[in-house]
Amino acid sequence: MLVALYYSWLRVSPDRVRDKHRDRFILSKGHGCTSFYAVLADRGFFPKEWLFEYGRELSPLPNHPCKHALPLLECSSGSLGQGLGIATGMLIALRLERIEARAIVLMGDGECNEGSVWESAMFAAANKLGNLVAIVDYNGVQAVGRSDQVMGHTSLEDKFRSFGWSSQTINGNNLVEVLAALEQHPSQDGKPFAIIANTRAGISFMEDDVLWHYRVPSDDDLQGALRILNALPIHLEQQR
């Protein structure tokens, strides 16, 4: 999903991070920042060497995105349930300045347990924020269990639609489907748009296992994952 956004769809680039007319991207599920940092580095927003500093003291890349550490971010994130509200506020402010930028929020499925998400969803629909897109990473697992069980086996697509949004469910692991969904924006009805992206972890022994929401890979786990991906860590890639 980040690849689809940053290599194709978002109107943002390293040379226009403060352009008022840029799109605003909010990583509301801030705990997913490692993928975000990798994409930003590969797109040239900061040097790839910074990735070696991930999670270290005084690093620009802490384990939740921080605007004070990395000023090119639109906001700090990691406290779940806030990204959609931040994006709606940004769009209202931009509307007052007559700027037609878009805001895109990448959220977690567990985050949709938060009441603040649905307050923001109502606000966005009431204010006809057709330039707002929410992508829900529906991987089925959250901190304390499985998302379907926690949320009562109800449809997020239907929920967003009942709050006045357009919504669509896709395979979030399929780049073609992600891009096709994004190209439907803006919707003909001018409503905010929710993409429910069904996803699964790409590493077989981690897939669909609640334990891996928090578990830190051992050295053996890391080597096993690299073999499955047929990949090398960045520092070894650079030695090729």
TIKEDO-517455 format. One record per residue (C-alpha): residue in one letter; x, y, z. Coordinates in steps of 0.001 Angstrom, whole numbers, padded with zeros to 6 digits, always signed. Layout:
N
AXYZ;...
***
This chain:
240
M+000000+000000+000000;L+002858+002374+000765;V+004495+001450-002523;A+001279+002239-004414;L+000991+005591-002650;Y+004581+006807-002770;Y+005624+005488-006180;S+002450+006308-008076;W-000441+008163-006485;L+000610+010716-003886;R+001345+014249-005037;V+004400+014625-002865;S+008149+014390-003430;P+011399+015164-001591;D+011584+018605-003205;R+008064+019645-002205;V+007646+018469+001396;R+006481+021968+002365;D+004516+022803-000774;K+001052+023904+000405;H-000567+022048-002500;R+001036+018681-001685;D-001036+015687-000587;R-000963+014979+003135;F-000168+011388+004171;I-000885+010326+007765;L+000448+006986+009046;S-002105+006621+011811;K-000881+003105+012632;G+002469+004517+013697;H+003744+001151+014895;G+004076+000235+011205;C+006782+002837+010712;T+009599+000518+009642;S+007957-000016+006238;F+007218+003714+006051;Y+010842+004651+006742;A+012114+002188+004131;V+009845+003652+001458;L+010743+007246+002360;A+014439+006418+002199;D+014104+004631-001132;R+012185+007608-002562;G+014958+009972-001479;F+013245+011812+001362;F+016289+011110+003527;P+019554+009123+003136;K+019272+005340+003303;E+022108+005348+005839;W+019675+006773+008381;L+017909+003397+008464;F+020845+002030+010469;E+019889+004455+013253;Y+016335+003129+013606;G+015184+003040+017220;R+018438+004371+018661;E+018676+007255+021101;L+018381+010657+019356;S+017707+008928+016023;P+015519+010743+013473;L+013747+007374+013092;P+012236+006365+016456;N+009959+003329+016754;H+006913+005576+016362;P+007092+008452+013860;C+007904+011771+015538;K+007669+015085+013703;H+010203+016632+016089;A+012743+013958+015125;L+011832+013866+011417;P+010314+017246+010455;L+009250+016148+006958;L+006391+014165+008543;E+002921+015683+008575;C+002460+014738+012233;S+003671+012425+014969;S+001676+009206+015285;G+001364+006034+017259;S-001432+006886+019665;L-004139+005028+017779;G-007439+006547+016736;Q-006075+010014+016028;G-004931+009986+012402;L-008369+010354+010826;G-009203+013321+013048;I-005887+014994+012256;A-006503+014569+008516;T-010027+015999+008672;G-008712+019015+010575;M-006006+019560+007970;L-008524+019440+005137;I-010859+021930+006797;A-007907+024310+007256;L-006861+023833+003609;R-010422+024467+002460;L-010359+027814+004258;E-007253+028677+002214;R-008914+027373-000976;I-006251+024694-001426;E-007495+021494-003120;A-004939+019021-001716;R-005868+015491-000672;A-005346+013725+002650;I-004709+009986+002918;V-004774+008103+006216;L-003370+004589+006616;M-005074+003002+009625;G-005088-000332+011396;D-008148-002549+011745;G-007703-002655+015538;E-007644+001135+015510;C-011243+001064+014300;N-012243-000001+017836;E-011675+003638+018837;G-014675+005954+019112;S-012582+008851+017852;V-012370+007126+014450;W-016140+007210+014050;E-016480+010755+015361;S-014000+011784+012665;A-015821+009704+010059;M-019097+011496+010833;F-017386+014889+010758;A-015760+014150+007396;A-019036+013058+005814;A-020958+016012+007269;N-018388+018420+005829;K-018304+016644+002458;L-014566+016004+002529;G-014407+014228-000810;N-010637+014745-000861;L-010163+012370+002103;V-009138+008725+001682;A-008857+006256+004570;I-007068+002955+003938;V-007687+000349+006632;D-004978-002317+006841;Y-007267-005219+007724;N-004728-007895+008687;G-007162-009502+011132;V-004895-009248+014175;Q-004616-006628+016889;A-002859-006321+020234;V-005144-008555+022290;G-006756-010863+019753;R-008388-011187+016362;S-010098-008140+014932;D-013253-009901+013769;Q-013898-011301+017227;V-013234-007987+018979;M-015443-006043+016549;G-018253-008589+016499;H-017735-010028+012993;T-019195-006919+011336;S-018202-005350+008025;L-016011-002240+008101;E-017025-001514+004516;D-020676-001393+005611;K-019830+000653+008700;F-018053+003381+006743;R-020871+003421+004193;S-023439+003850+006972;F-021446+006865+008191;G-021858+008544+004815;W-018675+007392+003061;S-018036+005556-000159;S-016227+002310+000625;Q-014683-000696-001073;T-012972-003901+000065;I-009865-005097-001798;N-006905-007453-001523;G-004350-005137+000084;N-001487-007463-000872;N-002285-007005-004560;L-000629-003864-005930;V-002928-003797-008979;E-006049-003792-006772;V-004635-001097-004496;L-003844+001181-007450;A-007229+000505-009069;A-009014+001464-005845;L-007001+004661-005476;E-007769+005635-009079;Q-011484+005670-008208;H-010861+008762-006084;P-012478+011210-006074;S-015740+009267-006086;Q-018559+010586-008252;D-020700+011296-005184;G-018012+013504-003600;K-017980+011495-000389;P-014858+010604+001625;F-013564+007218+000504;A-012643+004211+002665;I-010579+001348+001246;I-010748-001788+003396;A-007544-003594+002442;N-007515-007256+003469;T-003877-008173+004104;R-001769-011017+005442;A+001838-011029+006603;G+004258-012010+003852;I+006414-014314+005989;S+004840-017749+006239;F+005788-018577+009834;M+004479-015188+011050;E+001265-015267+009054;D-002034-015107+010949;D-000320-015513+014340;V-001343-013099+017115;L+001995-013726+018846;W+003835-011825+016100;H+001996-008592+016862;Y+004626-007978+019539;R+007315-010641+019240;V+010867-009593+018334;P+012485-011956+015793;S+015433-014007+016970;D+018555-014306+014809;D+017223-017624+013499;D+013840-016028+012720;L+015577-013245+010806;Q+017650-015643+008741;G+014582-017756+008006;A+012619-014705+006871;L+015462-013552+004618;R+015629-016993+003006;I+011884-016922+002309;L+012149-013437+000811;N+015362-014299-001056;A+016739-011023+000300;L+019730-009606+002114;P+019836-006931+004817;I+020611-003458+003450;H+024176-003407+004744;L+024936-006668+002899;E+023162-005521-000266;Q+025495-002518-000354;Q+028523-004843-000358;R+027452-006658-003528;
***
